[in-house]
Amino acid sequence: MEPSSGKPAAKILITVLRAAVGWYFLYEGMIKVFSPGWTSFNFLSNTSGSLSGFYHALAANPVVLRIADLLNVWGLVLIGLALFAGLFVRFAAAAGTLLLALYYFAYPPFGASLFGTAEGSMYIVDRNFIQALVLLFFVFGREKGYGLDALSGLAFRKKYLPAGEPSSPQVSGSRREMIRNLATLPFLGALGLGAFRVKERYGVDVLSGATIQINPATLGELHGPLPKGRIKNHAISRLVLGGNLIGGWTHARDLMYVSPLSRAYNTERKVYETLMLAENAGIDTINIGYSSNPLMAKYKKMTGSRIRVISQVAPNMNNGDYFEQISGAIDQGADILQVQGNWCDWLVRDNKVEVIHEMLEKIRGHGITAGLGAHSVEALIRCEQEGLIPDYYMQTMHHDRYWSAHPRENRVVFEVDGQRHPEHGRFHDNMFCLFPEKTVDFVNRTRVPVMGFKVLAAGSIAPEDGFRWAFENGADFICVGMFDFQIVNDVNITVDVLNSLNNRQRQWFA
């Protein structure tokens, strides 16, 4: 651990290593200083591991959280400056090691990693671990005269050495070390100026992925708490997070690149960030396709999240096993099960309503809330006529006053089936509530909760319009697919709409 004082290359390497680590700390601190509204709340409140209670306690108290934020930000800045300039290096390195240890044990890489195989996430040895080892070198290393720390040695010797006594080799070495480290200061200025110019040019700090923003509203801009409703014994937010975007299904009509683009954006890490943001904004429930259950189970396990999961389930008609997905969703921790909308449509269309009946009974037999989804309201009307009343309905609910709406004269019952037809006048994944008036009539006379979905017609209707239309026409909840940068705005729109809802005729059934 003790480099030879006779090897200038080793000394230069140590100087470069110290300066590089210092720049990393300084940069991480400064991007937080210049990020308005930055807080460690999400990081602390979603920690996992045996010490999670400590981190959650920090996040729970606003005063303590503010102190933690200030210590974090300015700790990074001061540690970075000290390491880069070579001032109080051992003290800065010790403080940096402690800070990295706090980061490390917040999300300990002891097995499954929260972010899977994301960069820097390994088993036991991760980025924080390696950086802490580097800092420990400067805490316990024997190399003398780190940077500007050498100034104190020179001042001491000038004051106390007898007049006329020649400087020792150590003094000369310290002087050379000081000069070498003072040379890093212009380099620090050049790096800082370059980062500032990049930010000025592009509006974001493209040098650090953690600072890339899409101008989302911050949690501090929430208009108020998100109201809740109740489905049996579940009190859930009236705005439910849809699972389509997380699962990679965008309903982009004939734009074939949109679904792959969505999947490329919503990496596992981004999905978890989106879920964390949604929960902190007040959305406490997500409705997912069956295939997303493993992802949600992992998220809840790794973060301790209490988000409620509504899992859509479908029968396996190929082998006659109607309950395969029901058992699978229960095993993976789903809280509410719902017969998937397309399958409800198809089973009613093909006169196999008894399958729906058996699935609902199976779900209820496990003591679990049972929902019934549909795209064609005719499917729900037929089930009602057959005496099949679920604990709640999930029905597509949107008006048809948008440019790409399927022409009324071409609308065919049960045609919302995900198929793309070769004829131009047929359904092209561009409308999901084919007969809005019939849907509104059914919703307003039913006496069980209704969750409206596709309320924006897959992005064709503005949220302010679509949310209000659904709630005014009887929806007790709305389920909306959202990217992370849309969540806070959508919560605010929901709060504002519910606070100014004057034309709703149906009583609330949830």
N, C-alpha and C positions, 0 to 999 in steps of 0.2 A: 504493500500500500504506500510505500515511501519512494517516490520517484527519485532517481539520482540527481543531485544538484548539478552534476557535471554534464547532464544531457539536456541541452536547450530545447530539443524537439519535444521531450516529455513535458517540459514546463509550458511550452506553447500549446500543446494538446490540452493540458489541464486548464489553461486560461480559456481556450475556446469552448471546452466542455462546460465550464462554469458560466461563461457568458451566454451560451445557448440555453442552459436551463433557466438562467435568470430572465432571458427574453421570453421564454415560454410562460413563466409565471406573470411577468409584467404585462404581456399581451393579453392573457386570460383575464387579468384584473381590469385593464383599461377598456376592453370591449364591454365589460359589465358596467363600468363607470359611465360609458357613453350610450348605454342601452336604457332609455327611459322606462321606468317601471319594472326593471329587472328585479326578480326575487328568487330566492332558493326554495320557495314554498313547494313547488312541484317535486323538486329533487328530494326534499326532506319528507314530505307527506307520503311518498310512494316507495320509501325504502323497504328493503326486505332484510332478513337475517336476524340473528339473535339480539342485535342492538337496535332494532327498528323502533322499539318503544322510546328510546332516547331521542332519536331523530323526529319521531312524530310529536313528541312533547315540545321540541323546539318550534315546529311548524304550527302548533295549536295555539300558542300565545302570541298575539300580534307584536307585543313589545319585545319579547324574546326573539321573535323572528326578525324584527328590524335590527336588533343588536347583532344577531348571527349574520345577517346580510352585510352589515357594515364591516364586521370583523373579516368576513370572507373576502369581500372586494378589496378592502385596503390592505388586508394581509397579503393577498396576491401581489398587489402593486408594490408594497414596501419590500417584501421578500425578493421580488423580481429586480427591483432597483439595486438592492444591496448585493445580490449575487452578480448582476451584470457589471456593476462598478467595482466589485471587490471590496465592499465596505461591510464590516461586521459579518464576515462570511460564515463563521462557525455558528453564530447566533441565528442568522437568516436560514442557514441550512437546517438547523435543528427545528426552527419554527415551520419551515417548509415540509419537513418530514412528518411533523405532527398533523399538518393540514392534509397531506396526502393520505395519512392513515385514516383520518376521518372520512375522506372520500372512499377509500378502499373498503372500509367496513360498513359503509352505507349500502353498497351493493356488492357483497363479497362474492368473488367468483369461485365458490366452492361447489361445483357441480353444474347445474343448469344455469346459464347466464340469462339475465333479464332480456338482453338484446341479442340472444343467440350468438351468431358468429360475427357480430359487428366488429369493426376495427377496434383493436385495443382490448377486446373482451376475450380472455383466455381462461384456462383452468388454473387457479391460484396465482399464477404469474401474469399480471395484467400491466397496463401502462403505468398506473399509479405505483405499483409494486416496484417496477424497474426504476422509475424516477426517484422513489424514496431511497433505493440503494445508492444511486448516484449522489444524493444529498448526504447520505451517511458517510460517504468517502470524504466529503469536505468537513464533516463534523469531527471525525476521528483521524483524518489524515495528518501526517507530520510535516507536510510541506509548509514552509514558513513564508510569511509576507504575501498574503493574497491581495492583490490589487491595492486599493487605497488603504487597506489595513496596514500596509507597509509604512504609511505616513506617520503612524503613531510610533513605530519603531525608530524611524529617523529622528523624530522630534525628541524622543527620550535620549537617544545617544548624543545628540547635539547639546542637550542640556546638561548631561551628567558625565560625559567623557572629559578627562582632563584636557586643558588647552594644549594644542600642538600634538596630541596623540593621534596617530594616523587611524583612519577608519579601518575597522575590521573587515574581513571578506564578507561577513554577514551583512554589514551595513551597505557595502557596495552592491551586494546581491539584492538587498531590499530596494535600493534606489533603482536598479535596473528593472525589478519586478513592478515597482510603482509606475515607471515610465511606460512599460509594456502594457499595463492595464489602463493607464490614462488614455492610451491610444484606442481603446475600445469605445470611449465615450462618443467620438464623432460617428462611429459605426452605429451606435444606438440611435443617435439623432437621425441618421440616414434611414434606418429601418422605420422609425416612427413617422418620418415625413412621407415615406413611400406608402405606408399603411393609410395615412390620413388622405393622401391624394387618391388612392384607390377608392376609399369610402366616398369622397367627394364626387368622384366620377360616376360610380355605379349606384350610389345610394345605399349600398350594403357593403359590409366588410367581407369581400369574397375570399379573404385569406383564411377565414375560420368558419367552418360549416356551422358551428354553434351560433353564429350571429346572423346567418342568412334569414331574412324576414320576408314575409309576403304581406306585410302591413296588416296583420290581424288586429282586431280590437283586443285589448288586454282584459284580464279578469277584473282589474280595477274599474273598468267601464261598464260592468254589468248594471242593468237598470233595477235589479232587485232579485229576490229569490224566485226560482222557477216553481210555479204552483204544482201541486200533486193531486192525483186522483187515486181511486182504489179499485182494484180488480180482486174480488174475494179478499184474501188476507194479505195482498200485496199493495202497499202504498207506493206508487211510482210517479215519476215526473210526467207531466202532460206532454212534454216533448221527449220522444224516444229516439235514440240513435239507430239509424238503419244500418244494416250490415252489408248492403250491396257494394258500396265503394271500398270497404275494407276487404270484401271477398273478391273484388275485381270485376263486378258486373255493372256497367254504366248505362245500359239502354241508350246507346248513341246512334240509333237509327242505322244509316249506312256508312258511318264514319268508323271504319274498321280498326283504326289505330288507337281509339280512345280507351278501350278496355285495357290493352297492354300498357298504355301510358299510365293509367290509373294504378295498375299493379306495380309498375316500376316505381311510382312515387310512394305508394303505401307499402314500404318495406315493413318487416316485423317491428323494427325500432320505431318507425313513423306511426304505425298502428297503435303501439303502446303509448306514444306521446299523445296521439289523438284521444285515446281512451282516458288518459290522465287528465287532459284538458277538459274533456266532456264532464268527467266526474266533478272536477273542481268548479265547473260552471253550473252545476246543479242537475245535470242529466244523469240519472241513476239506473237507467235500463237501456239495454240494447237488444234489437231483434235481428237474429242472424240466420243465415242458411245453415243447414246441418253440417256442411263440411268445415265451417269455421269453429266448431266446438272445441277441437284440440287447441287452437290458438287462444280462445277465451279461457279455457281451463288453465293453460300455462300462465297467462297474464294474471289471473286471480291468485294462483299459487305463488307466483314470484313477487307480487306487490301487496298481497293481503287485501286486494280490492273487494268491495262488497257490491259491485255493480250486479244488477239482476240480469240474467240472460234468458231471453225468450228464444227458444230454438224451434225452427220450423222442421217438421218431420213429414216424411212421405212413405207410402207403402212400397214394398218390393213386390211388384206384381209378377215379376218373372218367376220367382220361386214360391209365391203365395204367402210370404211372410210379411204381414201388415205391421208387425211390431218391432222389426229390426232396428229402425232408427229411433223409435221410442226408447228402447232399452239402452241404445248407445248414447243418446242425449242425456238420459238420467245418470248413466255411469260417469259422464264427463261433467256433471254438476249443473246442468241447466235447471233453472228455477221454474219456468213456465214452458209448456209445450203447445205448439200450434200446428194443426194440419195445414200444410203448405198450400198457397193459393192456387197455383196451377193445377195441383192434384185434386183439389176440391172441385175445380171447374171440370176437369176431365172425368172424374168419377161420376159427377152428376150428369154430364153430357152422355156418358156411356151407360147410364142406368145402373150404377154400382154404388148407390148411396149407402148400402149396408156396410161397405168397407169403412166409410166415414164414421158410421155409428160404432163399429167395433173399435176403431182407433180412439174415439173420444172416451169410450167406456174403459179402455185399457189405461189411458192417461189418468183418468179419474180414479181408477183402481189403485194407482200408486199414490193417491192423495195429492196429486199435482193439478194445478189450474190448467184447464183445457181450452184452447182457442181454436177458431175456425177462420181461415183466410180464404179470400176469393178475389179474382179480378172481375168476373162477371157476376153482377148482383143476382142474376137469375139462379145461380148455384145456391146462394144463401136463401133465396125465397123457396126453392124446392126443398132444401133441408128443413126449413121452418115448417113447411107443409107436412113433412114426414115426421115431425115431432123432435127433430134434432136441434136442441138449443144449447149452444156452448156457453162457457163462462164469459166469453167476449167474442165479438166479431172483429176481424181485420179486413177491411174492404178498401179497394182503391177509391179515392175521393178527390176528383178535381173537375173543374168546369172545362168546357171545350172552346173557350174564347182565346185561342192562341193560334199563331200562323200555321204551324205544322200539324194541327189537329186533323185526324182522319176524317174525310168528308162524311157527313151524316148519312148520305144515301148509300155509302159503301160499308157501313158498319154491320157486322155480323155477330150474333151472339156466340160466345165462347171462342172468339177468334184471337183473344189476347193470350196466345199460347207460346210466345217466344219464337215462332217460326217466321221466316222471311219468305214471302210469297213472290213468285216471279212477275205476277201481274202488277202493274204500277198502281192500280186503283185498290189493291188489297192492303191488308194490315202490314205496316213496316216498322213495328216497334216504336210507334210515335204517339200512341194513345192507350190509356190503361183503364179509364173509366168511360166506357163507350156510350152509356146512356145516363148522364148525370142526374136528370130529373127522376128517373126510376130509382137510382141509388139514394137520393135525398129522401124520397118517399119511404123507402124501406127503413133507412136509418132512423127517421123521425117517428116511426111507429114501433120500433123494437124496444124492448125493455131490459136489455143487457148492454154493458159498456161496448162502445165501438171505437176502434183504433183506425183512423184513416191513414192510408199510405199512398205513395205516388202522388202526394198532394201538389207537387210541383211539376207533374207530368215529365219526370226525368229532366228537369232543368229548363222546361219551356215556359214556366210561369214564375214570376218573381215571388220570393218568399212572403213579402208583405201581402200580396194578393192571395196566394195559395193557402197560407196559414189561416187567414181570416175566413176565406170561403169554406174551408173544412170545418172550422169551429162554429161558424154561424149556421151551418147546415147540419149540425148534430154530432160531430165527432167529439168524443170525450178525451181522446189522445190523438196525436199525430206522430207518425214514424217517418223520419227524414234522414236520408243518407247525407253525410257531411264530411268534407275534408277538414283538417284541423283548423285552417285559417277561416272557416265559415262558422265555427261552433259558437263563439261568443255573440256574433251578430245574430245568428238564428235564435239563440236563447233570448236576446233582447227583443227581437221581433215577437216571439211567443209571449213574453211578459207584457209587452205593449198591447198586443192584440187582445189578450185575455182581460186586461184592465180596461179596455174600451169596447167590449163586446155588447152591442146594443140590439142586434137583430136576430139573436138566437132564440128560436121558439122551443126547441126540445129541452126538457129538463136534463140536468146532469145525472148520468147513471153511474158515475165513477168519482 
